[in-house]
Amino acid sequence: MTNLNLSRPRQVPCKGLIFDLDGTLLDTLRCIGTAFNTALKRLGYPTHPISEFRNFIGDGVFKCAERALPEDARRAPIIEELVAQERQIYDETWADEIAVYPGIASVLAELTHRDIPTAVLTNKDQEAAESCLQHCFPEHAFQGIIGFNGRFPHKPDPSGGQLLIESLGLPPHQLAMIGDTPVDIETARACSLIAVGVSWGFRDRDVLLAAECDHLIDDPKALLQLID
């Protein structure tokens, strides 16, 4: 589908786009799942099929670790150790597993051509987010990248989004938040942004529709309809 699916009418065109990262710009399922499974195995816990991490990702690395552990092991010291192991493994291996979703690079190039500012708001660790974006999109200049850095709570808290809105210099109703999970839709609502769900990421379409996104798209090219 290339047309916008209007769940609820909202103003278009947009003059700026704020993207989620994992499951929206980049397919990080395998690199995250592999790193966590390696860490789980090291610590003596059961591993998971890579596909199962679709339901673990989206709320930050600590929440992902909690979900990956058996219920009787979900205690702070164990979660912290799993996260430490996962981060080390991820840093060493992510570049071999990460992938840009088909069509994303050409859409970003077209947005640059049209002078549409873009930014990234993610629950991924700040340093990891910056490294992934630089590696995968070396020629695209995002106006802002906010990941988890201890300064702000994770999405859907609006603090990071509000800072990006200020840096983009546009009113919220002219900006869209694009993401693949209900957390992204909630973040858009909290920041008074247009909420755009994408179906190629880590959550199914019906989950995004239930979250009442303003638009739901199945093809990155449809993002350009937001600005036409």
C-alpha positions as CSV (number, residue, x, y, z in Angstrom):
1,M,0.0,0.0,0.0
2,T,1.4,3.4,-1.0
3,N,-1.6,5.5,0.0
4,L,-2.0,6.9,3.5
5,N,-4.5,5.0,5.5
6,L,-6.3,7.7,7.5
7,S,-7.3,6.3,10.9
8,R,-8.2,9.8,12.0
9,P,-8.0,13.0,9.9
10,R,-5.0,15.2,10.7
11,Q,-3.3,18.1,8.9
12,V,-1.0,17.3,6.1
13,P,1.4,18.2,4.6
14,C,4.1,17.9,7.2
15,K,7.1,20.1,7.2
16,G,9.4,17.8,9.3
17,L,9.6,14.2,10.3
18,I,10.8,12.6,13.5
19,F,11.7,8.9,13.1
20,D,12.0,6.0,15.5
21,L,15.1,3.9,14.8
22,D,14.7,0.2,15.5
23,G,12.0,-1.3,13.4
24,T,11.4,1.9,11.5
25,L,14.6,3.1,9.8
26,L,16.7,0.0,10.5
27,D,16.0,-3.7,10.8
28,T,17.9,-4.5,14.0
29,L,16.0,-7.6,15.0
30,R,18.8,-10.0,14.2
31,C,21.6,-8.0,15.8
32,I,19.7,-7.3,19.0
33,G,18.3,-10.8,19.2
34,T,21.7,-12.4,18.6
35,A,23.4,-10.2,21.2
36,F,20.8,-11.0,23.8
37,N,20.8,-14.7,23.1
38,T,24.6,-14.8,23.4
39,A,24.4,-12.9,26.7
40,L,21.6,-15.2,28.0
41,K,23.6,-18.3,27.1
42,R,26.7,-16.9,28.9
43,L,24.7,-16.3,32.0
44,G,23.0,-19.7,31.9
45,Y,19.5,-18.7,30.8
46,P,17.3,-20.0,28.0
47,T,17.6,-18.3,24.6
48,H,14.7,-17.3,22.3
49,P,13.9,-17.6,18.6
50,I,15.1,-14.4,16.9
51,S,11.5,-13.6,15.8
52,E,10.4,-13.5,19.5
53,F,12.5,-10.4,20.1
54,R,10.0,-8.5,18.0
55,N,7.8,-8.4,21.1
56,F,10.7,-7.6,23.5
57,I,12.1,-4.5,21.6
58,G,10.7,-1.0,21.8
59,D,10.9,0.2,25.5
60,G,14.7,0.3,25.9
61,V,17.4,-2.2,26.6
62,F,16.6,-2.8,30.3
63,K,12.9,-3.6,29.5
64,C,14.1,-5.9,26.7
65,A,16.4,-7.7,29.1
66,E,13.6,-8.1,31.6
67,R,11.3,-9.6,29.0
68,A,14.0,-12.0,27.7
69,L,14.7,-13.4,31.2
70,P,12.6,-16.2,32.9
71,E,10.1,-14.7,35.3
72,D,12.0,-16.0,38.4
73,A,15.2,-14.2,37.2
74,R,13.7,-10.8,36.6
75,R,15.6,-9.1,39.4
76,A,17.6,-5.9,39.1
77,P,21.1,-7.3,39.6
78,I,20.5,-10.0,36.9
79,I,18.9,-7.6,34.5
80,E,21.8,-5.2,34.9
81,E,24.3,-8.0,34.3
82,L,22.4,-9.2,31.2
83,V,22.3,-5.6,29.8
84,A,26.1,-5.2,30.4
85,Q,26.8,-8.4,28.6
86,E,24.4,-7.6,25.8
87,R,25.9,-4.1,25.3
88,Q,29.4,-5.5,25.0
89,I,28.4,-8.2,22.5
90,Y,26.2,-5.8,20.5
91,D,29.0,-3.3,20.2
92,E,31.2,-6.0,18.7
93,T,28.7,-7.6,16.3
94,W,25.9,-5.2,15.3
95,A,27.5,-4.0,12.0
96,D,27.5,-7.5,10.6
97,E,23.7,-8.0,11.2
98,I,22.1,-4.6,10.8
99,A,20.1,-3.8,7.7
100,V,18.4,-0.7,6.2
101,Y,14.7,-1.4,5.4
102,P,14.1,-1.4,1.6
103,G,13.1,2.1,0.3
104,I,14.3,4.0,3.4
105,A,17.5,5.3,1.9
106,S,15.8,6.7,-1.2
107,V,13.1,8.4,0.9
108,L,15.7,10.1,3.1
109,A,17.5,11.3,0.0
110,E,14.3,12.7,-1.4
111,L,13.5,14.4,1.9
112,T,16.9,16.1,1.8
113,H,16.3,17.1,-1.8
114,R,13.0,18.8,-0.7
115,D,14.7,20.5,2.3
116,I,12.5,18.6,4.8
117,P,14.2,18.4,8.2
118,T,14.4,15.0,9.9
119,A,15.3,13.8,13.4
120,V,15.5,10.6,15.3
121,L,13.9,9.8,18.7
122,T,14.7,6.3,20.0
123,N,14.8,4.3,23.2
124,K,18.1,2.9,22.0
125,D,21.2,4.0,23.9
126,Q,22.4,7.3,22.5
127,E,25.9,6.2,21.5
128,A,24.6,3.0,19.8
129,A,21.9,5.1,17.9
130,E,24.5,7.6,16.6
131,S,26.8,4.8,15.5
132,C,24.1,2.9,13.7
133,L,22.8,5.9,11.9
134,Q,26.3,7.1,10.9
135,H,27.1,3.6,9.6
136,C,23.9,3.1,7.7
137,F,23.2,6.7,6.5
138,P,26.6,8.4,6.2
139,E,25.3,10.9,3.7
140,H,22.1,11.9,5.5
141,A,22.2,14.7,8.0
142,F,19.6,14.3,10.8
143,Q,18.9,17.6,12.5
144,G,18.8,15.8,15.9
145,I,19.3,12.4,17.4
146,I,18.0,11.7,20.8
147,G,18.5,8.2,22.3
148,F,18.5,7.1,25.9
149,N,21.3,8.9,27.6
150,G,20.1,9.4,31.2
151,R,18.9,12.9,30.5
152,F,15.4,12.0,29.7
153,P,13.1,9.1,30.5
154,H,12.3,6.6,27.7
155,K,9.5,7.2,25.3
156,P,6.6,7.7,25.6
157,D,7.7,10.4,28.0
158,P,7.6,13.6,25.8
159,S,10.8,15.2,27.1
160,G,13.1,14.1,24.3
161,G,10.4,14.8,21.7
162,Q,9.9,18.3,22.9
163,L,13.6,19.1,22.7
164,L,13.6,17.8,19.1
165,I,10.5,20.0,18.3
166,E,12.4,23.0,19.6
167,S,15.5,22.2,17.6
168,L,13.5,21.7,14.4
169,G,11.9,25.1,14.9
170,L,8.4,24.0,13.7
171,P,5.1,23.8,15.5
172,P,4.1,20.3,16.5
173,H,1.1,20.1,14.2
174,Q,3.5,20.4,11.2
175,L,5.6,17.5,12.4
176,A,5.0,13.7,12.3
177,M,6.4,11.0,14.6
178,I,7.0,7.8,12.6
179,G,7.4,4.5,14.3
180,D,6.5,0.9,14.5
181,T,5.1,0.4,18.0
182,P,2.3,1.8,20.2
183,V,5.1,3.5,22.2
184,D,5.8,5.7,19.2
185,I,2.1,6.5,18.8
186,E,1.8,7.4,22.5
187,T,4.9,9.6,22.2
188,A,3.4,11.5,19.2
189,R,0.2,12.1,21.3
190,A,2.2,13.3,24.3
191,C,4.0,15.8,22.0
192,S,1.0,16.8,19.9
193,L,2.6,15.4,16.8
194,I,0.9,13.6,13.9
195,A,1.2,9.9,14.7
196,V,2.3,7.7,11.8
197,G,2.6,3.9,12.2
198,V,4.7,1.7,9.9
199,S,3.8,-1.9,9.3
200,W,7.3,-3.2,8.2
201,G,8.7,-3.1,11.8
202,F,8.3,-5.1,15.0
203,R,4.5,-4.8,15.5
204,D,1.6,-6.0,13.4
205,R,-0.8,-3.6,11.7
206,D,-3.7,-4.4,14.0
207,V,-1.6,-3.4,17.0
208,L,-0.9,0.0,15.5
209,L,-4.5,0.5,14.5
210,A,-5.6,-0.3,18.0
211,A,-3.2,2.4,19.2
212,E,-5.1,4.8,17.0
213,C,-2.3,6.2,14.8
214,D,-3.4,9.0,12.5
215,H,-1.9,7.2,9.5
216,L,-0.7,3.7,8.9
217,I,1.6,3.0,6.0
218,D,3.0,-0.3,4.5
219,D,5.7,1.2,2.2
220,P,8.3,3.8,3.0
221,K,7.5,5.7,-0.3
222,A,4.2,6.6,1.3
223,L,6.1,8.9,3.7
224,L,6.5,11.3,0.9
225,Q,2.7,11.7,0.8
226,L,2.9,13.3,4.2
227,I,4.8,16.2,2.7
228,D,3.1,16.6,-0.7
